[in-house]
Amino acid sequence: MNRYHSLLRITESTRASKVSATHGSKARLLPNIIILIAAIVSAWATSAAYTTAVRPFSAFALALCAIFFFFYIGLFYGAEALIHRFSSISLDDTFSTPVVKKLNQFYTFTLNTRSIIVSSATISIFWIPWFILLAPGVMSWDTGDQVAQWFGISAFGMQPGQINAHHPVMSTVIFGSVLKISKSLLGTYIPGLFVYTLAKLLVFSTIFGFALNYAHSRWNISRRFSLLGLAFFALLPVIPVYLCIMVKDVLHLLFLAPWIIMFFEGLRTHWESLKSVGFTIAFLGLSVMSCLTRQTGAVIVIACLFFAIFTRYATVIARLLLGILAILTCAISMWIFPHYAYPALQVVPTDSQQIFVVPLQITARAAKDHRAEISDADKNVISKLNIYSFDQMADQYTPYSADAVAMGRFNDRSQLKNYIPLWIRQGLRYPGSYLNAFMSVNSSWFAFTRASDVKATDVPHTMESNYIADTYIRTNTNPDTFGQIAEQTNSSRNDLADKLYNSIRMIPGINIFFYESLYTWIIPMFVLFTLARQRKTRKSLLYLAPYVLFLLSLLAMANSVFARFMLAAVLLTPIMLMLPYRSADE
């Protein structure tokens, strides 16, 4: 009997060793697979940026893959080792210098009013110089057109008094109301723009301050790591410069950012937080506004809610409440608001083709590469669907922007039933053209360089570093629309802001933080790499859901140059980097 038990223990020990070895092998393999994927995509994007084509098996593409693979190995493993020094609470007291100890005493990062105010005020203080330089605020071209409609000026081909739904109607309502109230009361819209910009900066600083305190208090992130996050929000010029812009993308983040924090809290508590009426009402309000202020917002919010429902991290009652919240969010944003608000505001619904912008861009590339091979029947379907004919799409195709072949509406939407199978069929026939088109138009999300002219078609073309674009430091509106009532807001202060921003951006070492692909590809892949290394892959995937869905939504954009599209990736960076180092709650 004793011999039997001894053999049984040996067998169980051997089995446990094999399981442990298997898990260890997977833990070593998965991070390196992530690195390989990161390298391949970066290599393909770089090739597309230089040559408008991938050619995955060419010597150039293979050499780039090897270079990026070894680069990412050094970067990811080195960054992980560096961050690990800041990921343990015990390091705060063991290795802290006197300066760090004083900072720890001042910045407690606890969830109390004083600590949140300290964190938020610190961020605000560093943003004030940028606000002074850019006051009363900056308006983009699209925002000018939106506000012009609210003032009764024709824009987007609409009649005076009508509002085109090409841009989110809620953003038009908010922007137009702020400026019109100011003009009605004070005779000028500038005070309204000033107050709106200042209030927005204060709200965002509070959101970021709260997020850092939340990460330390609820995830047990070290104070050192939290201080790094505070420095990121306070010192990176990209953030205050873009937050000073009146533009729909920033407005959307005003609702999505706190929604994500509440989503995290729901996951942490297994949605027991929904027992609080205040939490539930606030979460519903932010869900609705996140959907109404960006076309892809509904995809992010609704998908995340349904992900939460169909997991084991919620009780039956919590799942029921999440289902009700999802239904209410859909009903309010997709039916109630359009049904009642559109007629009252004279909104003209548009036949939006946002989700088909990149597919049409890909079709245009196939048309350019294989014009003679595509059947007349397929050409006819494409010409009927789009506002541009098949031949126009082939002639007007530009690799790095879809604006020349897809302009926001269809000619005959009923042709979609014929176009979708056609698109799949052509993809199987011309995979090279599809890959080249996709990687070219999205190259800036993944590469360190890009074509200096987004309309470039010739090869070779002039290249430039893939820095975050800074085209919104000055107000630039359409003279035919908002220009009819526009007042001069640009001054020498804007010129100084431009010089200061670009001077900081060109500092060696600091310039790394100005690359688009750092936030849209490198950091997301590093987060996945770190989670894989720490085997935190279950609940972490739910935490990552809003972040990943936002990044995927970038692939539907007409180009990968405009930084306002990817601003959320920048703002979420500190919290996403902290995610792998939270206390395990898998």
C-alpha positions as CSV (number, residue, x, y, z in Angstrom):
1,M,0.0,0.0,0.0
2,N,2.8,2.4,0.9
3,R,4.5,1.5,-2.4
4,Y,1.3,2.2,-4.2
5,H,0.9,5.7,-2.6
6,S,4.6,6.4,-3.4
7,L,4.1,5.6,-7.0
8,L,0.9,7.7,-7.1
9,R,2.7,10.7,-5.6
10,I,5.5,10.3,-8.2
11,T,3.0,10.1,-11.0
12,E,1.1,13.2,-9.8
13,S,4.4,15.0,-9.4
14,T,5.5,14.1,-12.9
15,R,2.1,15.2,-14.4
16,A,2.3,18.5,-12.5
17,S,5.9,19.0,-13.8
18,K,4.7,18.4,-17.4
19,V,1.8,20.8,-17.0
20,S,4.1,23.4,-15.5
21,A,6.6,22.9,-18.3
22,T,3.8,23.2,-20.9
23,H,2.6,26.4,-19.4
24,G,6.1,27.7,-19.1
25,S,6.7,26.9,-22.8
26,K,3.5,28.7,-23.8
27,A,4.5,31.7,-21.6
28,R,7.8,31.9,-23.5
29,L,6.3,31.3,-26.9
30,L,3.3,33.7,-26.9
31,P,5.3,36.9,-26.1
32,N,7.7,36.2,-29.0
33,I,4.8,35.5,-31.4
34,I,3.4,38.9,-30.4
35,I,6.8,40.5,-31.2
36,L,6.9,38.7,-34.5
37,I,3.5,40.0,-35.5
38,A,4.4,43.5,-34.4
39,A,7.6,43.3,-36.6
40,I,5.8,41.9,-39.7
41,V,3.1,44.5,-39.6
42,S,5.6,47.4,-39.1
43,A,7.7,46.1,-41.9
44,W,4.8,45.8,-44.3
45,A,3.6,49.3,-43.3
46,T,7.0,50.8,-43.9
47,S,7.3,49.1,-47.3
48,A,3.9,50.5,-48.2
49,A,4.8,54.0,-47.0
50,Y,7.9,54.0,-49.2
51,T,6.7,52.2,-52.3
52,T,2.8,52.1,-52.0
53,A,3.2,48.3,-52.0
54,V,4.0,45.5,-49.5
55,R,5.6,42.8,-51.6
56,P,5.9,40.6,-48.5
57,F,8.5,38.2,-49.9
58,S,10.8,40.8,-51.5
59,A,14.3,41.3,-50.1
60,F,13.4,44.7,-48.9
61,A,10.3,43.5,-46.9
62,L,12.2,40.5,-45.4
63,A,15.1,42.7,-44.4
64,L,12.7,45.1,-42.7
65,C,11.0,42.2,-40.9
66,A,14.3,41.0,-39.5
67,I,15.3,44.6,-38.4
68,F,12.0,45.2,-36.7
69,F,12.0,41.8,-35.0
70,F,15.3,42.3,-33.3
71,F,14.3,46.0,-32.6
72,Y,11.1,44.9,-30.8
73,I,12.9,42.1,-28.9
74,G,15.3,44.6,-27.4
75,L,12.6,47.3,-26.9
76,F,9.9,45.1,-25.3
77,Y,12.2,43.1,-23.0
78,G,14.1,46.2,-22.1
79,A,11.0,48.3,-21.4
80,E,9.5,45.5,-19.3
81,A,12.6,45.3,-17.1
82,L,12.6,49.1,-16.7
83,I,8.9,49.3,-15.9
84,H,9.2,46.5,-13.4
85,R,11.2,48.8,-11.2
86,F,8.1,50.9,-10.8
87,S,5.5,48.2,-10.6
88,S,5.9,47.0,-7.0
89,I,4.7,49.0,-4.0
90,S,7.6,47.8,-1.9
91,L,10.0,49.7,-4.1
92,D,8.5,53.0,-2.9
93,D,10.0,52.7,0.6
94,T,13.1,50.5,-0.2
95,F,14.8,52.4,-3.0
96,S,13.2,55.8,-2.9
97,T,15.5,58.9,-2.9
98,P,14.6,61.8,-0.6
99,V,13.0,63.7,-3.5
100,V,10.8,60.7,-4.4
101,K,9.8,60.2,-0.7
102,K,8.7,63.8,-0.5
103,L,6.7,63.3,-3.7
104,N,5.1,60.2,-2.2
105,Q,4.0,62.2,0.8
106,F,2.5,64.9,-1.3
107,Y,1.0,62.7,-4.1
108,T,-0.7,59.9,-2.1
109,F,-2.9,58.9,-5.1
110,T,-5.7,57.8,-2.9
111,L,-9.4,58.1,-3.7
112,N,-10.1,61.1,-1.5
113,T,-11.0,64.7,-2.6
114,R,-7.6,66.2,-1.5
115,S,-5.5,63.7,-3.4
116,I,-7.6,63.9,-6.6
117,I,-7.5,67.7,-6.5
118,V,-3.7,67.6,-6.0
119,S,-3.2,65.3,-9.0
120,S,-5.7,67.3,-11.2
121,A,-4.3,70.7,-10.2
122,T,-0.7,69.5,-11.1
123,I,-1.8,68.6,-14.6
124,S,-3.8,71.8,-15.0
125,I,-0.8,74.0,-13.9
126,F,1.4,72.5,-16.7
127,W,-1.4,73.0,-19.2
128,I,-2.0,76.7,-18.4
129,P,0.8,78.0,-20.6
130,W,-0.6,76.2,-23.6
131,F,-4.0,77.5,-22.8
132,I,-2.7,81.1,-22.6
133,L,-0.9,80.7,-26.0
134,L,-4.0,79.1,-27.7
135,A,-6.8,81.1,-26.0
136,P,-9.7,81.5,-26.6
137,G,-9.3,78.2,-28.3
138,V,-8.8,76.7,-31.8
139,M,-11.5,75.7,-34.3
140,S,-11.0,73.1,-37.0
141,W,-12.4,73.3,-40.5
142,D,-15.1,70.7,-39.9
143,T,-16.2,72.4,-36.7
144,G,-16.6,75.7,-38.5
145,D,-18.9,74.0,-41.0
146,Q,-20.9,72.4,-38.1
147,V,-21.3,75.7,-36.2
148,A,-22.2,77.5,-39.4
149,Q,-25.2,75.3,-39.9
150,W,-26.3,76.1,-36.3
151,F,-26.1,79.8,-37.2
152,G,-28.3,79.2,-40.2
153,I,-25.6,79.3,-42.8
154,S,-25.5,76.7,-45.7
155,A,-22.8,74.1,-45.4
156,F,-22.3,70.6,-46.8
157,G,-24.7,71.5,-49.6
158,M,-27.6,71.9,-47.3
159,Q,-30.3,74.6,-47.3
160,P,-29.8,77.4,-44.7
161,G,-31.2,76.2,-41.4
162,Q,-30.7,72.5,-42.2
163,I,-28.1,70.4,-40.5
164,N,-26.2,67.6,-42.2
165,A,-25.8,64.4,-40.2
166,H,-22.4,63.6,-41.7
167,H,-20.8,64.8,-38.5
168,P,-22.4,63.7,-35.2
169,V,-25.5,65.9,-34.6
170,M,-24.9,66.0,-30.9
171,S,-21.5,67.7,-31.4
172,T,-23.1,70.2,-33.7
173,V,-25.7,71.0,-31.1
174,I,-23.1,71.4,-28.3
175,F,-20.7,73.5,-30.3
176,G,-23.4,75.6,-31.9
177,S,-25.2,76.2,-28.6
178,V,-22.1,77.3,-26.8
179,L,-21.1,79.8,-29.4
180,K,-24.6,81.1,-30.2
181,I,-25.5,81.7,-26.6
182,S,-22.3,83.7,-26.2
183,K,-23.0,85.7,-29.3
184,S,-26.6,86.4,-28.3
185,L,-25.6,87.6,-24.8
186,L,-22.3,89.3,-25.4
187,G,-22.4,90.1,-29.1
188,T,-19.4,87.8,-29.9
189,Y,-18.9,84.1,-29.8
190,I,-15.3,84.4,-28.5
191,P,-16.1,84.4,-24.8
192,G,-18.1,81.2,-25.3
193,L,-15.2,79.6,-27.0
194,F,-12.9,80.7,-24.2
195,V,-15.1,79.3,-21.4
196,Y,-15.7,76.1,-23.3
197,T,-11.9,75.5,-23.8
198,L,-11.0,76.4,-20.2
199,A,-13.9,74.2,-18.8
200,K,-12.8,71.3,-21.1
201,L,-9.2,71.5,-19.8
202,L,-10.3,71.5,-16.2
203,V,-12.7,68.5,-16.7
204,F,-10.0,66.5,-18.6
205,S,-7.4,67.2,-15.9
206,T,-9.9,66.0,-13.3
207,I,-10.6,62.8,-15.3
208,F,-6.9,62.0,-15.6
209,G,-6.1,62.9,-12.0
210,F,-8.9,60.6,-10.9
211,A,-7.8,57.8,-13.2
212,L,-4.3,57.8,-11.7
213,N,-5.6,57.8,-8.2
214,Y,-8.0,55.0,-9.2
215,A,-5.1,52.9,-10.6
216,H,-3.1,53.3,-7.4
217,S,-6.0,52.7,-5.0
218,R,-7.9,50.0,-6.8
219,W,-5.2,48.2,-8.8
220,N,-2.4,48.7,-6.2
221,I,-0.1,50.4,-8.8
222,S,3.0,51.9,-7.2
223,R,3.2,55.6,-6.5
224,R,6.3,55.7,-8.7
225,F,4.4,54.4,-11.6
226,S,1.5,56.8,-10.9
227,L,4.0,59.7,-10.8
228,L,5.2,58.7,-14.3
229,G,1.6,58.7,-15.5
230,L,1.1,62.2,-13.9
231,A,4.3,63.4,-15.7
232,F,3.0,62.0,-19.0
233,F,-0.3,63.8,-18.8
234,A,1.2,67.1,-17.5
235,L,4.3,67.4,-19.8
236,L,3.4,65.9,-23.2
237,P,2.4,69.0,-25.3
238,V,0.3,66.9,-27.6
239,I,-2.4,66.6,-25.0
240,P,-3.1,70.2,-24.0
241,V,-2.7,71.4,-27.6
242,Y,-5.3,69.0,-28.9
243,L,-7.6,69.6,-25.9
244,C,-7.7,73.3,-26.8
245,I,-9.3,72.4,-30.1
246,M,-13.1,72.6,-30.5
247,V,-13.5,69.4,-32.5
248,K,-15.8,66.4,-32.3
249,D,-13.0,63.8,-31.5
250,V,-12.1,65.7,-28.3
251,L,-15.7,66.1,-27.3
252,H,-16.3,62.4,-27.7
253,L,-13.4,61.6,-25.3
254,L,-14.9,63.9,-22.7
255,F,-17.6,61.2,-22.3
256,L,-15.7,58.1,-23.4
257,A,-12.7,58.5,-21.0
258,P,-14.8,58.5,-17.8
259,W,-17.0,55.8,-19.3
260,I,-13.9,53.6,-19.6
261,I,-13.0,54.2,-15.9
262,M,-16.5,53.2,-14.8
263,F,-16.3,50.1,-17.1
264,F,-13.1,49.2,-15.3
265,E,-14.7,49.6,-11.9
266,G,-17.6,47.5,-13.0
267,L,-15.3,44.7,-14.1
268,R,-13.3,44.9,-10.8
269,T,-16.4,44.6,-8.7
270,H,-18.1,42.0,-10.9
271,W,-20.6,44.7,-11.7
272,E,-21.7,44.9,-8.0
273,S,-21.2,48.7,-8.6
274,L,-24.5,48.7,-10.5
275,K,-26.3,48.4,-7.2
276,S,-25.5,52.1,-6.8
277,V,-28.3,54.1,-8.5
278,G,-25.9,57.1,-9.0
279,F,-23.3,54.9,-10.7
280,T,-25.9,53.3,-12.9
281,I,-27.4,56.6,-14.1
282,A,-24.0,58.1,-14.7
283,F,-22.9,55.0,-16.6
284,L,-26.0,55.1,-18.8
285,G,-25.6,58.8,-19.5
286,L,-22.0,58.4,-20.5
287,S,-22.8,55.4,-22.6
288,V,-25.4,57.4,-24.5
289,M,-23.3,60.5,-25.0
290,S,-20.3,58.3,-26.1
291,C,-22.6,56.9,-28.8
292,L,-24.0,60.2,-29.9
293,T,-20.7,62.1,-30.2
294,R,-18.8,59.7,-32.5
295,Q,-20.1,57.3,-35.2
296,T,-17.9,54.5,-33.9
297,G,-18.7,55.2,-30.3
298,A,-21.8,52.9,-30.4
299,V,-19.6,50.0,-31.6
300,I,-17.2,50.4,-28.7
301,V,-19.9,50.9,-26.0
302,I,-22.4,48.3,-27.0
303,A,-19.8,45.7,-27.8
304,C,-18.1,46.1,-24.4
305,L,-21.5,45.9,-22.6
306,F,-22.3,42.6,-24.4
307,F,-18.8,41.3,-23.8
308,A,-19.4,41.9,-20.1
309,I,-22.8,40.2,-20.2
310,F,-21.5,36.9,-21.7
311,T,-18.6,36.4,-19.3
312,R,-18.4,34.8,-15.8
313,Y,-17.4,38.1,-14.2
314,A,-20.9,39.2,-13.4
315,T,-23.9,37.8,-11.4
316,V,-27.2,36.9,-13.0
317,I,-28.7,40.2,-11.8
318,A,-25.7,42.2,-13.0
319,R,-26.0,40.6,-16.4
320,L,-29.7,41.5,-16.5
321,L,-28.9,45.1,-15.6
322,L,-26.1,45.3,-18.2
323,G,-28.6,44.0,-20.8
324,I,-31.1,46.7,-19.9
325,L,-28.3,49.3,-20.1
326,A,-27.3,48.1,-23.5
327,I,-30.9,48.1,-24.8
328,L,-31.5,51.6,-23.3
329,T,-28.3,52.9,-24.8
330,C,-29.2,51.6,-28.3
331,A,-32.8,52.8,-28.0
332,I,-31.9,56.4,-26.9
333,S,-28.9,56.9,-29.3
334,M,-30.2,55.1,-32.4
335,W,-34.0,55.6,-32.2
336,I,-35.3,58.1,-29.7
337,F,-32.7,60.9,-30.4
338,P,-32.9,60.6,-34.2
339,H,-36.7,60.2,-34.2
340,Y,-37.5,63.2,-32.1
341,A,-34.4,65.5,-32.3
342,Y,-33.8,65.3,-36.1
343,P,-37.2,66.8,-37.2
344,A,-37.0,69.5,-34.5
345,L,-33.5,70.5,-35.5
346,Q,-34.1,70.1,-39.3
347,V,-31.4,67.4,-39.5
348,V,-31.0,65.8,-42.9
349,P,-29.9,62.2,-42.4
350,T,-27.0,61.2,-44.6
351,D,-26.4,57.8,-46.3
352,S,-23.2,57.4,-44.3
353,Q,-20.6,55.1,-45.8
354,Q,-18.0,55.5,-43.1
355,I,-17.6,51.7,-42.6
356,F,-17.2,51.3,-46.4
357,V,-14.5,54.0,-46.9
358,V,-11.6,51.6,-46.7
359,P,-13.3,48.8,-48.7
360,L,-14.0,51.3,-51.5
361,Q,-10.4,52.5,-51.3
362,I,-9.3,48.8,-51.7
363,T,-11.7,48.4,-54.6
364,A,-10.1,51.5,-56.2
365,R,-6.7,49.9,-55.9
366,A,-7.9,46.7,-57.5
367,A,-9.5,48.8,-60.3
368,K,-6.2,50.6,-60.9
369,D,-4.1,47.5,-60.9
370,H,-6.5,45.2,-62.8
371,R,-8.8,47.5,-64.8
372,A,-8.9,45.3,-67.9
373,E,-9.5,42.1,-66.0
374,I,-12.6,43.1,-64.0
375,S,-15.8,42.3,-65.7
376,D,-18.3,44.9,-67.1
377,A,-20.9,43.6,-64.7
378,D,-18.7,44.2,-61.6
379,K,-17.7,47.6,-63.0
380,N,-21.4,48.4,-63.3
381,V,-22.2,47.5,-59.7
382,I,-19.3,49.6,-58.4
383,S,-20.3,52.6,-60.6
384,K,-23.9,52.4,-59.4
385,L,-23.0,52.1,-55.8
386,N,-20.5,54.9,-55.4
387,I,-20.8,58.6,-56.3
388,Y,-17.7,58.0,-58.4
389,S,-17.7,55.6,-61.4
390,F,-15.4,52.6,-61.6
391,D,-13.1,54.5,-64.0
392,Q,-13.0,57.6,-61.8
393,M,-12.1,55.5,-58.8
394,A,-9.2,53.9,-60.8
395,D,-8.0,57.2,-62.1
396,Q,-8.4,59.2,-58.8
397,Y,-6.9,56.5,-56.5
398,T,-4.3,57.8,-54.0
399,P,-2.6,55.3,-51.8
400,Y,-2.6,57.2,-48.5
401,S,-6.0,58.8,-48.5
402,A,-9.5,57.5,-49.5
403,D,-11.0,61.0,-49.9
404,A,-10.5,60.9,-53.6
405,V,-12.6,57.7,-54.1
406,A,-15.1,57.8,-51.2
407,M,-16.8,61.0,-50.1
408,G,-19.2,60.1,-47.4
409,R,-22.3,59.0,-49.2
410,F,-23.5,56.4,-51.7
411,N,-25.1,56.9,-55.1
412,D,-27.4,53.8,-54.8
413,R,-27.2,52.1,-51.4
414,S,-29.3,49.2,-52.7
415,Q,-26.3,48.0,-54.6
416,L,-24.6,47.0,-51.4
417,K,-26.2,43.5,-51.6
418,N,-24.3,43.1,-54.9
419,Y,-21.1,44.9,-53.9
420,I,-20.3,42.9,-50.7
421,P,-20.0,39.5,-52.4
422,L,-18.2,41.2,-55.3
423,W,-15.7,42.7,-52.9
424,I,-15.1,39.3,-51.3
425,R,-14.7,37.6,-54.7
426,Q,-12.2,40.2,-55.9
427,G,-10.3,39.9,-52.7
428,L,-9.7,36.2,-53.3
429,R,-8.7,37.0,-56.9
430,Y,-6.4,40.0,-56.2
431,P,-5.1,39.5,-52.6
432,G,-1.9,41.5,-53.5
433,S,-3.9,44.6,-54.4
434,Y,-6.1,44.3,-51.3
435,L,-3.0,44.0,-49.0
436,N,-1.2,46.9,-50.7
437,A,-4.3,49.2,-50.5
438,F,-5.0,48.4,-46.9
439,M,-1.4,48.7,-45.7
440,S,-0.9,52.0,-47.6
441,V,-3.9,53.8,-46.3
442,N,-3.2,52.6,-42.8
443,S,0.6,52.8,-42.9
444,S,1.0,55.7,-40.5
445,W,-0.7,53.7,-37.7
446,F,2.1,51.1,-37.9
447,A,5.3,52.7,-39.4
448,F,7.8,55.4,-38.2
449,T,7.8,57.2,-41.6
450,R,5.1,58.3,-44.0
451,A,4.7,60.1,-47.3
452,S,5.1,63.9,-46.8
453,D,2.1,64.4,-49.1
454,V,-1.0,62.4,-48.3
455,K,-1.9,62.6,-52.0
456,A,1.4,61.2,-53.2
457,T,1.1,58.7,-56.0
458,D,4.5,58.6,-57.6
459,V,7.4,56.3,-56.4
460,P,9.8,57.3,-55.0
461,H,8.1,60.2,-53.1
462,T,9.3,62.5,-50.4
463,M,9.1,60.9,-46.9
464,E,8.9,62.4,-43.4
465,S,8.9,61.2,-39.8
466,N,5.6,59.9,-38.7
467,Y,5.1,62.6,-36.1
468,I,1.7,63.4,-34.6
469,A,0.3,66.1,-36.9
470,D,0.0,69.6,-35.4
471,T,-2.2,71.3,-38.0
472,Y,-4.7,72.6,-35.4
473,I,-2.6,75.2,-33.6
474,R,-4.3,77.9,-35.5
475,T,-8.0,78.3,-36.3
476,N,-8.7,77.5,-39.9
477,T,-12.3,77.5,-41.1
478,N,-14.1,77.6,-44.5
479,P,-14.4,81.2,-45.7
480,D,-17.7,80.3,-47.5
481,T,-19.4,79.0,-44.4
482,F,-18.3,79.9,-40.9
483,G,-16.0,82.5,-42.5
484,Q,-19.1,84.7,-43.0
485,I,-19.3,85.3,-39.2
486,A,-15.8,84.4,-38.1
487,E,-13.8,86.7,-35.9
488,Q,-10.0,86.9,-35.7
489,T,-8.7,84.6,-33.0
490,N,-5.3,83.8,-34.4
491,S,-2.5,85.9,-33.1
492,S,1.3,86.0,-32.5
493,R,0.6,83.7,-29.5
494,N,-0.4,81.0,-31.9
495,D,2.8,81.5,-33.8
496,L,4.7,81.2,-30.5
497,A,2.8,78.0,-29.6
498,D,3.7,76.6,-33.1
499,K,7.4,77.3,-32.6
500,L,7.4,76.0,-29.0
501,Y,5.6,72.8,-30.0
502,N,7.9,72.0,-32.9
503,S,11.0,72.9,-30.9
504,I,10.0,70.4,-28.2
505,R,9.1,67.8,-30.8
506,M,12.5,67.9,-32.4
507,I,14.5,67.3,-29.1
508,P,16.4,64.0,-29.5
509,G,14.9,61.4,-27.1
510,I,11.8,63.5,-26.5
511,N,10.7,63.2,-30.1
512,I,10.0,59.5,-29.5
513,F,6.8,60.5,-27.7
514,F,5.5,62.4,-30.8
515,Y,5.3,59.4,-33.1
516,E,1.8,58.3,-34.0
517,S,2.7,54.6,-34.3
518,L,4.1,54.6,-30.7
519,Y,0.5,54.9,-29.5
520,T,-1.4,53.1,-32.2
521,W,0.8,50.1,-32.6
522,I,4.0,49.8,-30.4
523,I,2.4,50.4,-27.0
524,P,-0.7,48.3,-27.7
525,M,1.5,45.4,-28.8
526,F,3.8,45.9,-25.7
527,V,0.7,45.8,-23.4
528,L,-0.3,42.4,-25.0
529,F,3.4,41.2,-24.7
530,T,3.5,42.1,-21.0
531,L,0.1,40.5,-20.3
532,A,1.3,37.3,-22.0
533,R,4.5,37.3,-20.1
534,Q,2.6,37.6,-16.8
535,R,-0.1,35.2,-17.9
536,K,-2.9,37.7,-17.3
537,T,-5.0,37.0,-20.3
538,R,-8.5,36.3,-19.1
539,K,-10.1,39.2,-17.4
540,S,-7.4,41.4,-18.9
541,L,-9.0,41.0,-22.3
542,L,-12.1,42.5,-21.0
543,Y,-10.2,45.5,-19.5
544,L,-8.6,45.9,-22.9
545,A,-11.8,45.7,-24.9
546,P,-12.6,49.5,-25.1
547,Y,-8.9,50.2,-26.0
548,V,-8.7,47.5,-28.7
549,L,-12.1,48.4,-30.2
550,F,-11.0,52.0,-30.5
551,L,-7.8,51.0,-32.2
552,L,-9.7,48.8,-34.6
553,S,-12.0,51.7,-35.4
554,L,-8.9,53.6,-36.7
555,L,-8.7,51.1,-39.6
556,A,-12.0,52.5,-40.9
557,M,-10.7,56.0,-41.3
558,A,-10.0,57.6,-44.7
559,N,-6.4,58.2,-43.8
560,S,-3.9,57.5,-41.0
561,V,-2.4,61.0,-40.8
562,F,-4.8,63.1,-38.7
563,A,-3.8,62.8,-35.1
564,R,-7.3,63.7,-33.8
565,F,-8.5,60.3,-35.0
566,M,-6.1,58.5,-32.6
567,L,-6.1,60.9,-29.7
568,A,-7.8,58.4,-27.4
569,A,-4.8,56.1,-27.9
570,V,-2.5,58.8,-26.5
571,L,-4.8,59.6,-23.5
572,L,-5.2,55.9,-22.5
573,T,-1.5,55.1,-22.6
574,P,-0.6,55.4,-18.9
575,I,-3.6,53.4,-17.8
576,M,-3.0,50.7,-20.4
577,L,0.6,50.4,-19.4
578,M,-0.5,50.0,-15.7
579,L,-3.0,47.3,-16.6
580,P,-0.6,44.3,-16.6
581,Y,0.8,45.4,-13.2
582,R,-2.5,45.6,-11.3
583,S,-3.2,43.2,-8.5
584,A,-4.4,39.9,-10.0
585,D,-8.2,39.6,-10.2
586,E,-8.4,37.0,-12.9
